[in-house]
Amino acid sequence: MQTGGVRIALLTLGTAQFFDFGTFVTMISRYGPAAEANPIVKALLISHGLPLLFIAKLSLVALVAAVVAILVEHQEGRPSPRLAAGVLGAGIIAGLIGGASNALTLIPL
């Protein structure tokens, strides 16, 4: 992975994850915590509130970025660009699926 490609992929990761968070905030403001399908997220929301979930989302993006940076750099003489791309891809897909499922909940039937 080239440096420019990594930067674009990290920006895409952040965008996907905050798409998920933005649609989540809208969904729970309309329908309450019961609308969230993930029991861990629902429990954290109920017990600790939205600020903790925002910090958790921000921490997740930072952790993935750090893991990718380590994988892209030479580790024991061997970079792992495929693994870095896989980690980024998983994070992007997770954000898009989460955001899309939240958005579908917001569409009136």
All heavy atoms as an XYZ file, in Angstrom:
781
protein
N       0.851     -1.189      0.000
C       0.000      0.000      0.000
C       0.887      1.240      0.000
O       1.797      1.333      0.793
C      -0.874      0.042      1.250
C      -2.047     -0.890      1.261
S      -3.001     -0.688      2.785
C      -4.452      0.065      2.136
N       0.573      2.149     -0.881
C       1.317      3.389     -0.900
C       0.737      4.340      0.128
O      -0.422      4.217      0.522
C       1.254      4.008     -2.286
C       1.938      3.152     -3.342
C       1.824      3.785     -4.702
O       0.960      4.625     -4.939
N       2.697      3.380     -5.608
N       1.565      5.312      0.535
C       1.155      6.244      1.594
C      -0.134      6.980      1.240
O      -1.017      7.121      2.073
C       2.285      7.253      1.866
O       3.475      6.525      2.175
C       1.945      8.158      3.023
N      -0.261      7.435     -0.013
C      -1.484      8.128     -0.427
C      -2.702      7.232     -0.349
O      -3.776      7.650      0.073
N      -2.518      5.972     -0.734
C      -3.617      5.009     -0.671
C      -4.032      4.719      0.756
O      -5.220      4.559      1.051
N      -3.056      4.653      1.655
C      -3.359      4.414      3.071
C      -4.137      5.591      3.641
O      -5.113      5.401      4.363
C      -2.068      4.163      3.884
C      -2.358      4.104      5.372
C      -1.387      2.883      3.424
N      -3.720      6.784      3.291
C      -4.437      7.974      3.797
C      -5.887      8.007      3.316
O      -6.798      8.295      4.090
C      -3.706      9.247      3.370
C      -2.426      9.456      4.109
C      -1.793     10.765      3.754
N      -0.551     10.923      4.484
C       0.509     11.520      4.019
N       0.487     12.059      2.814
N       1.598     11.623      4.744
N      -6.092      7.713      2.049
C      -7.460      7.699      1.510
C      -8.279      6.594      2.179
O      -9.441      6.802      2.532
C      -7.438      7.533     -0.020
C      -6.880      8.801     -0.660
C      -8.822      7.225     -0.566
C      -6.579      8.686     -2.137
N      -7.665      5.431      2.364
C      -8.374      4.319      3.015
C      -8.719      4.669      4.461
O      -9.813      4.344      4.938
C      -7.529      3.053      2.960
N      -7.817      5.331      5.174
C      -8.109      5.738      6.556
C      -9.208      6.794      6.605
O     -10.072      6.767      7.494
C      -6.842      6.243      7.252
C      -5.824      5.175      7.619
C      -4.523      5.809      8.082
C      -6.373      4.234      8.683
N      -9.206      7.696      5.644
C     -10.278      8.696      5.560
C     -11.618      8.008      5.272
O     -12.645      8.352      5.862
C      -9.961      9.725      4.472
C     -10.970     10.841      4.282
C     -11.110     11.679      5.538
C     -10.546     11.721      3.116
N     -11.584      7.018      4.395
C     -12.793      6.252      4.094
C     -13.274      5.500      5.327
O     -14.480      5.447      5.605
C     -12.532      5.270      2.929
O     -12.057      6.020      1.804
C     -13.791      4.517      2.543
N     -12.343      4.914      6.078
C     -12.688      4.230      7.329
C     -13.385      5.188      8.292
O     -14.450      4.875      8.830
C     -11.433      3.655      7.986
C     -11.628      3.134      9.412
C     -12.385      1.813      9.411
C     -10.290      2.990     10.111
N     -12.789      6.349      8.507
C     -13.392      7.328      9.409
C     -14.763      7.773      8.940
O     -15.708      7.878      9.730
N     -14.904      7.992      7.645
C     -16.192      8.405      7.083
C     -17.243      7.320      7.289
O     -18.373      7.606      7.711
C     -16.034      8.727      5.582
O     -15.055      9.756      5.431
C     -17.352      9.171      4.980
N     -16.884      6.074      7.012
C     -17.835      4.965      7.174
C     -18.242      4.798      8.637
O     -19.427      4.607      8.952
C     -17.230      3.665      6.644
N     -17.274      4.873      9.541
C     -17.577      4.691     10.956
C     -18.429      5.832     11.507
O     -19.322      5.613     12.330
C     -16.280      4.541     11.768
C     -15.586      3.223     11.546
C     -16.411      2.057     12.041
O     -17.058      2.117     13.077
N     -16.390      0.977     11.281
N     -18.181      7.055     11.054
C     -18.986      8.158     11.553
C     -20.317      8.289     10.822
O     -21.251      8.888     11.351
C     -18.167      9.441     11.613
C     -17.184      9.348     12.755
C     -15.863      9.017     12.536
C     -17.615      9.481     14.060
C     -14.976      8.859     13.590
C     -16.747      9.323     15.129
C     -15.420      9.012     14.896
N     -20.433      7.684      9.645
C     -21.751      7.494      9.016
C     -22.584      6.582      9.921
O     -23.745      6.877     10.204
C     -21.576      6.890      7.615
C     -22.838      6.325      7.010
C     -23.939      7.122      6.752
C     -22.910      4.978      6.673
C     -25.092      6.592      6.168
C     -24.046      4.437      6.100
C     -25.140      5.254      5.851
N     -21.972      5.509     10.384
C     -22.633      4.590     11.311
C     -23.052      5.337     12.576
O     -24.194      5.231     13.023
C     -21.699      3.425     11.647
C     -22.288      2.442     12.649
O     -23.525      2.318     12.739
O     -21.500      1.777     13.341
N     -22.148      6.118     13.152
C     -22.459      6.824     14.389
C     -23.552      7.877     14.178
O     -24.470      8.008     14.997
C     -21.199      7.477     14.979
C     -21.424      8.039     16.337
C     -21.507      7.203     17.446
C     -21.568      9.394     16.538
C     -21.734      7.715     18.709
C     -21.785      9.922     17.799
C     -21.866      9.073     18.884
N     -23.466      8.611     13.091
C     -24.470      9.650     12.816
C     -25.866      9.087     12.629
O     -26.853      9.623     13.161
N     -25.954      7.992     11.888
C     -27.265      7.376     11.703
C     -27.755      6.737     13.004
O     -28.961      6.737     13.277
C     -27.247      6.332     10.567
O     -26.240      5.352     10.834
C     -27.003      6.993      9.224
N     -26.825      6.249     13.814
C     -27.175      5.688     15.125
C     -27.796      6.760     16.013
O     -28.839      6.545     16.631
C     -25.921      5.094     15.787
C     -26.096      4.776     17.237
C     -26.788      3.640     17.638
C     -25.566      5.605     18.215
C     -26.948      3.339     18.983
C     -25.717      5.320     19.550
C     -26.410      4.184     19.938
N     -27.162      7.926     16.070
C     -27.667      9.028     16.905
C     -29.062      9.440     16.448
O     -29.967      9.633     17.268
C     -26.693     10.224     16.879
C     -27.312     11.456     17.528
C     -25.381      9.861     17.570
N     -29.263      9.547     15.141
C     -30.575      9.910     14.614
C     -31.610      8.840     14.958
O     -32.723      9.151     15.386
C     -30.501     10.106     13.083
O     -29.515     11.093     12.800
C     -31.838     10.540     12.525
N     -31.216      7.574     14.795
C     -32.136      6.461     15.059
C     -32.570      6.430     16.526
O     -33.762      6.311     16.822
C     -31.464      5.137     14.686
C     -32.313      3.903     14.927
S     -31.427      2.384     14.540
C     -30.205      2.336     15.846
N     -31.622      6.560     17.450
C     -32.007      6.483     18.865
C     -32.737      7.736     19.328
O     -33.527      7.667     20.264
C     -30.826      6.164     19.793
C     -29.766      7.248     19.745
C     -30.244      4.801     19.483
C     -28.801      7.215     20.899
N     -32.501      8.864     18.655
C     -33.268     10.060     19.035
C     -34.729      9.911     18.630
O     -35.621     10.436     19.289
C     -32.649     11.319     18.431
O     -32.836     11.364     17.047
N     -34.985      9.181     17.547
C     -36.364      8.954     17.102
C     -37.041      7.798     17.826
O     -38.206      7.889     18.194
C     -36.396      8.651     15.612
C     -36.232      9.853     14.748
C     -36.573      9.537     13.317
N     -36.132     10.623     12.469
C     -36.054     10.540     11.165
N     -36.383      9.426     10.555
N     -35.646     11.565     10.469
N     -36.315      6.693     17.984
C     -36.947      5.462     18.456
C     -36.443      4.957     19.803
O     -36.963      3.972     20.314
C     -36.774      4.355     17.409
C     -37.303      4.739     16.060
C     -36.452      4.896     14.981
C     -38.665      4.955     15.856
C     -36.939      5.253     13.737
C     -39.152      5.316     14.617
C     -38.288      5.473     13.560
O     -38.770      5.830     12.331
N     -35.429      5.614     20.368
C     -34.897      5.191     21.658
C     -33.898      4.053     21.530
O     -33.697      3.491     20.457
N     -33.267      3.692     22.646
C     -32.245      2.638     22.636
C     -32.748      1.280     22.154
O     -31.968      0.471     21.660
C     -31.804      2.550     24.101
C     -32.180      3.846     24.701
C     -33.398      4.310     23.955
N     -34.034      1.021     22.280
C     -34.580     -0.269     21.856
C     -34.396     -0.511     20.359
O     -34.397     -1.660     19.917
C     -36.059     -0.356     22.210
N     -34.188      0.542     19.581
C     -34.009      0.388     18.135
C     -32.652     -0.203     17.777
O     -32.477     -0.733     16.684
C     -34.185      1.736     17.444
N     -31.680     -0.126     18.684
C     -30.338     -0.652     18.415
C     -30.342     -2.166     18.506
O     -30.781     -2.736     19.495
C     -29.317     -0.060     19.404
C     -27.921     -0.615     19.280
C     -27.317     -0.473     17.892
O     -27.478      0.588     17.256
O     -26.677     -1.439     17.446
N     -29.833     -2.819     17.449
C     -29.821     -4.280     17.388
C     -28.641     -4.896     18.133
O     -28.733     -6.030     18.586
C     -29.801     -4.736     15.936
N     -27.546     -4.145     18.283
C     -26.359     -4.677     18.945
C     -26.546     -4.574     20.464
O     -26.610     -3.472     21.011
C     -25.128     -3.893     18.498
C     -23.844     -4.425     19.072
O     -23.805     -4.970     20.170
N     -22.762     -4.239     18.326
N     -26.617     -5.701     21.155
C     -26.871     -5.652     22.598
C     -25.750     -4.989     23.398
O     -26.016     -4.377     24.429
C     -27.030     -7.127     22.992
C     -26.421     -7.910     21.894
C     -26.508     -7.075     20.659
N     -24.522     -5.067     22.919
C     -23.405     -4.422     23.623
C     -23.537     -2.914     23.518
O     -23.407     -2.190     24.517
C     -22.051     -4.907     23.062
C     -21.883     -6.406     23.323
C     -20.889     -4.114     23.669
C     -20.720     -7.040     22.609
N     -23.803     -2.420     22.321
C     -23.971     -0.978     22.118
C     -25.177     -0.475     22.903
O     -25.115      0.575     23.549
C     -24.102     -0.654     20.611
C     -24.458      0.805     20.394
C     -22.820     -1.016     19.876
N     -26.261     -1.236     22.871
C     -27.464     -0.843     23.609
C     -27.177     -0.745     25.113
O     -27.564      0.222     25.765
C     -28.585     -1.856     23.358
C     -29.922     -1.434     23.945
C     -31.000     -2.498     23.780
C     -31.144     -2.968     22.366
N     -32.265     -3.920     22.192
N     -26.469     -1.724     25.663
C     -26.137     -1.724     27.094
C     -25.227     -0.548     27.443
O     -25.426      0.113     28.476
C     -25.486     -3.039     27.493
N     -24.237     -0.272     26.593
C     -23.348      0.878     26.845
C     -24.115      2.191     26.779
O     -23.877      3.095     27.583
C     -22.201      0.893     25.844
C     -21.091     -0.113     26.066
C     -20.114     -0.103     24.900
C     -20.361      0.174     27.368
N     -25.031      2.304     25.833
C     -25.833      3.518     25.716
C     -26.677      3.733     26.962
O     -26.714      4.833     27.519
C     -26.732      3.444     24.481
C     -27.701      4.605     24.291
C     -26.943      5.900     24.072
C     -28.641      4.321     23.140
N     -27.337      2.679     27.401
C     -28.214      2.801     28.567
C     -27.414      3.081     29.835
O     -27.793      3.921     30.647
C     -29.080      1.532     28.716
C     -30.088      1.456     27.562
C     -29.798      1.502     30.060
C     -30.798      0.123     27.433
N     -26.290      2.400     30.010
C     -25.529      2.541     31.254
C     -24.607      3.757     31.281
O     -24.382      4.318     32.354
C     -24.725      1.274     31.541
O     -23.774      1.057     30.528
N     -24.078      4.164     30.126
C     -23.071      5.232     30.138
C     -23.383      6.420     29.232
O     -22.705      7.430     29.305
C     -21.700      4.669     29.760
C     -21.199      3.645     30.719
N     -20.804      3.943     32.004
C     -21.041      2.314     30.586
C     -20.416      2.844     32.614
N     -20.558      1.834     31.778
N     -24.351      6.286     28.365
C     -24.766      7.409     27.534
C     -23.999      7.567     26.233
O     -23.028      6.859     25.949
N     -24.446      8.516     25.462
C     -23.909      8.776     24.139
C     -22.451      9.249     24.146
O     -21.685      8.847     23.266
C     -24.805      9.796     23.435
C     -24.747      9.872     21.933
C     -24.953      8.503     21.294
C     -25.788     10.839     21.430
N     -22.016     10.088     25.106
C     -20.610     10.513     25.083
C     -19.616      9.346     25.131
O     -18.613      9.362     24.425
C     -20.475     11.408     26.325
C     -21.851     11.947     26.527
C     -22.772     10.816     26.141
N     -19.911      8.312     25.919
C     -19.012      7.165     25.976
C     -18.984      6.443     24.635
O     -17.920      6.006     24.183
C     -19.407      6.188     27.077
C     -18.500      4.956     27.116
C     -17.208      5.288     27.820
C     -19.182      3.785     27.727
N     -20.125      6.315     23.986
C     -20.153      5.653     22.681
C     -19.372      6.453     21.639
O     -18.706      5.876     20.779
C     -21.587      5.434     22.218
C     -22.327      4.334     22.972
C     -23.780      4.281     22.544
C     -21.666      2.995     22.746
N     -19.433      7.763     21.714
C     -18.640      8.591     20.800
C     -17.154      8.367     21.041
O     -16.381      8.200     20.095
C     -18.989     10.079     20.961
C     -18.161     10.956     20.065
C     -18.445     11.025     18.707
C     -17.103     11.684     20.566
C     -17.676     11.813     17.862
C     -16.331     12.482     19.732
C     -16.618     12.550     18.380
N     -16.749      8.348     22.295
C     -15.337      8.103     22.626
C     -14.920      6.700     22.174
O     -13.818      6.509     21.651
C     -15.092      8.310     24.139
C     -15.245      9.788     24.479
C     -13.716      7.794     24.556
C     -15.306     10.088     25.959
N     -15.792      5.727     22.339
C     -15.493      4.363     21.901
C     -15.326      4.314     20.384
O     -14.404      3.650     19.875
C     -16.599      3.411     22.357
N     -16.179      5.000     19.650
C     -16.085      5.015     18.182
C     -14.787      5.697     17.752
O     -14.079      5.202     16.877
C     -17.299      5.734     17.592
C     -17.356      5.767     16.098
C     -17.528      4.409     15.461
C     -18.943      3.941     15.490
N     -19.138      2.693     14.716
N     -14.470      6.813     18.365
C     -13.233      7.529     18.062
C     -12.021      6.657     18.380
O     -11.065      6.593     17.598
C     -13.198      8.829     18.872
C     -12.205      9.885     18.473
C     -12.428     10.319     17.039
C     -12.331     11.078     19.410
N     -12.081      5.955     19.505
C     -10.989      5.055     19.898
C     -10.841      3.901     18.920
O      -9.727      3.478     18.601
C     -11.223      4.506     21.308
O     -11.259      5.558     22.238
N     -11.955      3.378     18.429
C     -11.926      2.293     17.447
C     -11.211      2.732     16.178
O     -10.340      2.023     15.659
C     -13.344      1.841     17.108
C     -13.461      0.891     15.921
C     -12.973     -0.496     16.306
C     -14.874      0.850     15.420
N     -11.547      3.903     15.683
C     -10.912      4.411     14.469
C      -9.420      4.622     14.704
O      -8.590      4.257     13.864
C     -11.608      5.702     13.976
C     -10.845      6.352     12.834
C     -13.044      5.404     13.553
N      -9.055      5.172     15.854
C      -7.640      5.383     16.182
C      -6.893      4.058     16.309
O      -5.754      3.930     15.850
C      -7.516      6.194     17.473
N      -7.521      3.068     16.913
C      -6.889      1.755     17.062
C      -6.656      1.099     15.705
O      -5.572      0.573     15.437
C      -7.756      0.844     17.942
C      -7.261     -0.595     18.094
C      -5.943     -0.627     18.830
C      -8.301     -1.430     18.817
N      -7.650      1.141     14.842
C      -7.493      0.560     13.505
C      -6.388      1.296     12.745
O      -5.554      0.670     12.085
C      -8.824      0.576     12.723
C      -8.610      0.199     11.256
C      -9.822     -0.362     13.373
N      -6.342      2.620     12.848
C      -5.295      3.393     12.177
C      -3.906      2.998     12.696
O      -2.966      2.844     11.912
C      -5.531      4.889     12.379
N      -3.793      2.790     14.003
C      -2.507      2.388     14.579
C      -2.103      0.993     14.111
O      -0.934      0.754     13.774
C      -2.579      2.440     16.106
N      -3.044      0.072     14.080
C      -2.757     -1.291     13.618
C      -2.314     -1.256     12.154
O      -1.334     -1.912     11.776
C      -3.985     -2.211     13.811
C      -3.820     -3.519     13.058
C      -4.218     -2.464     15.289
N      -2.988     -0.478     11.330
C      -2.631     -0.369      9.917
C      -1.232      0.230      9.770
O      -0.424     -0.249      8.971
C      -3.690      0.444      9.153
C      -3.196      0.839      7.765
C      -4.974     -0.352      9.058
N      -0.933      1.264     10.554
C       0.398      1.875     10.488
C       1.486      0.858     10.831
O       2.530      0.807     10.171
C       0.476      3.072     11.431
N       1.247      0.043     11.824
C       2.213     -0.991     12.205
C       2.356     -2.030     11.095
O       3.459     -2.452     10.758
C       1.807     -1.651     13.535
C       1.985     -0.663     14.677
C       2.605     -2.929     13.785
C       1.355     -1.092     15.983
N       1.241     -2.441     10.519
C       1.285     -3.463      9.468
C       1.948     -2.963      8.193
O       2.599     -3.729      7.485
C      -0.134     -3.960      9.157
C      -0.794     -4.776     10.253
C      -2.250     -5.043      9.901
C      -0.050     -6.076     10.505
N       1.770     -1.696      7.877
C       2.345     -1.130      6.654
C       3.853     -0.959      6.803
O       4.598     -1.132      5.842
C       1.650      0.204      6.294
C       2.401      0.944      5.207
C       0.224     -0.056      5.856
N       4.305     -0.617      7.994
C       5.734     -0.459      8.237
C       6.418     -1.816      8.226
O       5.789     -2.844      8.399
C       5.967      0.218      9.596
C       5.551      1.649      9.633
C       6.336      2.523      8.670
O       7.573      2.394      8.607
O       5.692      3.328      7.973
N       7.708     -1.792      8.064
C       8.476     -3.031      8.089
C       8.472     -3.597      9.508
O       8.890     -2.942     10.446
C       9.909     -2.779      7.641
C       9.993     -2.399      6.212
N       9.951     -3.325      5.203
C      10.092     -1.193      5.604
C      10.039     -2.703      4.043
N      10.118     -1.414      4.256
N       7.958     -4.773      9.641
C       7.972     -5.455     10.926
C       8.776     -6.726     10.725
O       8.389     -7.589      9.956
C       6.546     -5.773     11.390
C       6.512     -6.321     12.788
C       5.079     -6.370     13.301
O       4.148     -5.958     12.634
N       4.916     -6.881     14.484
N       9.886     -6.803     11.393
C      10.827     -7.905     11.223
C      11.224     -8.033      9.757
O      11.352     -9.132      9.219
C      10.236     -9.212     11.748
C       9.942     -9.186     13.228
C       9.298    -10.475     13.716
O       9.242    -11.461     12.956
O       8.861    -10.483     14.865
N      11.376     -6.876      9.111
C      11.821     -6.867      7.733
C      10.743     -7.115      6.700
O      11.008     -7.101      5.509
N       9.511     -7.356      7.127
C       8.437     -7.684      6.175
C       7.204     -6.831      6.445
O       6.557     -6.999      7.473
C       8.053     -9.150      6.299
C       9.169    -10.116      5.983
C       8.714    -11.521      6.222
N       8.224    -11.608      7.611
C       7.555    -12.632      8.098
N       7.266    -13.647      7.364
N       7.177    -12.643      9.353
N       6.854     -5.947      5.525
C       5.569     -5.250      5.687
C       4.421     -6.209      5.363
O       4.622     -7.214      4.701
C       5.654     -4.117      4.670
C       6.624     -4.593      3.646
C       7.591     -5.515      4.357
N       3.251     -5.901      5.848
C       2.070     -6.732      5.595
C       0.966     -5.896      4.965
O      -0.075     -5.644      5.585
C       1.580     -7.344      6.905
O       2.557     -8.171      7.464
N       1.156     -5.444      3.725
C       0.145     -4.573      3.117
C      -1.190     -5.271      2.890
O      -2.238     -4.634      2.987
C       0.781     -4.140      1.792
C       1.814     -5.167      1.500
C       2.293     -5.670      2.843
N      -1.185     -6.550      2.615
C      -2.458     -7.262      2.414
C      -3.253     -7.347      3.705
O      -4.469     -7.178      3.714
C      -2.214     -8.660      1.861
C      -1.811     -8.667      0.426
C      -1.687    -10.061     -0.091
N      -1.297    -10.030     -1.489
C      -0.907    -11.072     -2.154
N      -0.852    -12.255     -1.574
N      -0.569    -10.959     -3.419
N      -2.556     -7.631      4.796
C      -3.238     -7.684      6.087
C      -3.750     -6.297      6.472
O      -4.871     -6.160      6.976
C      -2.307     -8.245      7.160
C      -2.901     -8.480      8.540
C      -4.139     -9.368      8.464
C      -1.862     -9.099      9.470
N      -2.939     -5.265      6.214
C      -3.374     -3.890      6.493
C      -4.628     -3.555      5.685
O      -5.583     -2.972      6.208
C      -2.256     -2.902      6.172
N      -4.636     -3.948      4.411
C      -5.807     -3.693      3.569
C      -7.021     -4.458      4.080
O      -8.146     -3.946      4.056
C      -5.500     -4.085      2.121
N      -6.797     -5.679      4.568
C      -7.901     -6.471      5.123
C      -8.496     -5.838      6.368
O      -9.721     -5.794      6.536
N      -7.624     -5.330      7.235
C      -8.097     -4.662      8.462
C      -8.896     -3.414      8.096
O      -9.987     -3.178      8.625
C      -6.910     -4.314      9.387
C      -7.331     -3.398     10.521
C      -6.277     -5.586      9.931
N      -8.356     -2.625      7.180
C      -9.077     -1.423      6.743
C     -10.398     -1.783      6.080
O     -11.430     -1.160      6.356
C      -8.218     -0.629      5.759
C      -7.186      0.290      6.378
C      -6.226      0.798      5.326
C      -7.853      1.443      7.085
N     -10.378     -2.783      5.215
C     -11.600     -3.202      4.535
C     -12.672     -3.654      5.501
O     -13.850     -3.299      5.365
N     -12.270     -4.430      6.512
C     -13.238     -4.894      7.515
C     -13.845     -3.718      8.270
O     -15.057     -3.677      8.517
C     -12.574     -5.868      8.486
N     -13.020     -2.747      8.642
C     -13.527     -1.574      9.356
C     -14.461     -0.732      8.516
O     -15.476     -0.222      8.995
N     -14.121     -0.592      7.236
C     -14.976      0.180      6.325
C     -16.309     -0.528      6.112
O     -17.382      0.082      6.209
C     -14.248      0.421      4.984
C     -13.068      1.379      5.196
C     -15.211      0.967      3.925
C     -12.094      1.444      4.030
N     -16.246     -1.821      5.843
C     -17.477     -2.592      5.614
C     -18.367     -2.585      6.856
O     -19.583     -2.408      6.754
C     -17.141     -4.019      5.158
C     -16.571     -3.978      3.746
C     -18.363     -4.932      5.215
C     -15.947     -5.267      3.276
N     -17.766     -2.745      8.030
C     -18.548     -2.730      9.274
C     -19.266     -1.386      9.447
O     -20.441     -1.341      9.818
C     -17.655     -3.021     10.473
N     -18.564     -0.292      9.172
C     -19.186      1.027      9.287
C     -20.317      1.219      8.296
O     -21.379      1.756      8.631
N     -20.101      0.760      7.067
C     -21.139      0.904      6.041
C     -22.361      0.047      6.347
O     -23.499      0.499      6.184
C     -20.575      0.560      4.662
C     -19.542      1.541      4.108
C     -18.968      1.016      2.797
C     -20.142      2.918      3.933
N     -22.137     -1.175      6.804
C     -23.269     -2.049      7.156
C     -24.035     -1.478      8.346
O     -25.265     -1.431      8.339
C     -22.792     -3.485      7.425
C     -22.354     -4.142      6.119
C     -23.885     -4.311      8.105
C     -21.688     -5.495      6.293
N     -23.307     -1.032      9.363
C     -23.955     -0.433     10.529
C     -24.757      0.800     10.165
O     -25.919      0.963     10.567
N     -24.151      1.689      9.378
C     -24.837      2.909      8.961
C     -26.054      2.619      8.089
O     -27.107      3.237      8.246
N     -25.892      1.656      7.171
C     -27.017      1.300      6.289
C     -28.162      0.675      7.077
O     -29.330      0.996      6.833
C     -26.543      0.342      5.191
N     -27.843     -0.178      8.043
C     -28.925     -0.794      8.830
C     -29.627      0.244      9.685
O     -30.852      0.204      9.842
C     -28.388     -1.945      9.682
O     -27.541     -1.470     10.708
N     -28.874      1.206     10.209
C     -29.499      2.289     10.965
C     -30.381      3.137     10.055
O     -31.502      3.500     10.418
C     -28.435      3.184     11.610
C     -27.645      2.491     12.683
O     -28.051      1.462     13.227
N     -26.482      3.013     12.983
N     -29.874      3.438      8.861
C     -30.632      4.261      7.918
C     -31.913      3.554      7.496
O     -32.961      4.204      7.359
C     -29.768      4.597      6.709
N     -31.848      2.256      7.297
C     -33.060      1.509      6.929
C     -34.100      1.569      8.036
O     -35.305      1.581      7.754
C     -32.708      0.052      6.609
C     -31.998     -0.163      5.276
C     -31.535     -1.621      5.146
C     -32.878      0.233      4.108
N     -33.652      1.603      9.279
C     -34.586      1.725     10.406
C     -35.295      3.074     10.361
O     -36.448      3.174     10.793
C     -33.820      1.583     11.737
O     -33.147      0.327     11.743
C     -34.737      1.671     12.931
N     -34.641      4.084      9.820
C     -35.202      5.438      9.782
C     -36.213      5.636      8.665
O     -36.971      6.596      8.689
C     -34.075      6.459      9.647
C     -33.107      6.513     10.829
C     -31.894      7.359     10.479
C     -33.818      7.056     12.067
N     -36.224      4.747      7.688
C     -37.147      4.881      6.561
C     -38.536      4.398      6.979
O     -38.698      3.260      7.394
C     -36.659      4.060      5.346
C     -35.307      4.597      4.871
C     -37.695      4.097      4.223
C     -34.663      3.746      3.804
N     -39.526      5.290      6.893
C     -40.883      4.853      7.273
C     -41.424      3.832      6.279
O     -41.213      3.935      5.077
C     -41.692      6.150      7.235
C     -40.903      7.128      6.466
C     -39.475      6.661      6.458
N     -42.121      2.865      6.802
C     -42.702      1.822      5.945
C     -44.137      2.108      5.627
O     -44.898      2.639      6.281
C     -42.587      0.455      6.629
C     -41.152      0.006      6.869
C     -41.151     -1.315      7.634
C     -40.437     -0.187      5.554
